[in-house]
Amino acid sequence: MRRFEQVQTGEQLETLSVPITVPLVVGGGIATRDYFPGHHDLEAARALGSPHIFMNILTTNGMVQRFVDRWTGPHGRMAELKIKLGAPNYPGDTMTLSGAVTDKRESDQSVEITLKGTNSMGAHVTGTVRVHLP
């Protein structure tokens, strides 16, 4: 469990590699009720100009939260999430999440984490997360 007083600005989070698979992309779309054909139908994705189905932003949000929660432990409380998507996540690739503590606020015992998730095409997700720690 990560405690506020133990955290230092500049601290690096342990990277997390996530294999992008068809079940992950399709399951993420279904779980988030995002039935856009590009997230589950290969022919529809190709008709859109995509070589394969692609991950939706809500699944990416979940992967970011998993990455941060792994670092904070069960008592961290996510307060703010700001992300931007870049290169798509296609099955057969791997997204590697990395990040560092870039701000520490005594007033509310929170830290800001700046993160990036990359795949073979570049940055899939970039952003910041603010987390309250015990």
Secondary structure, DSSP 8 states (H G I E B T S, - for coil): ---GGG--TT-EEEEEEEE--HHHHHHHHHHTT---GGGT-HHHHHHTT-SS----HHHHHHHHHHHHHHHH-TT-EEEEEEEEE-S---TT-EEEEEEEEEEEEGGGTEEEEEEEEEETTEEEEEEEEEEE--
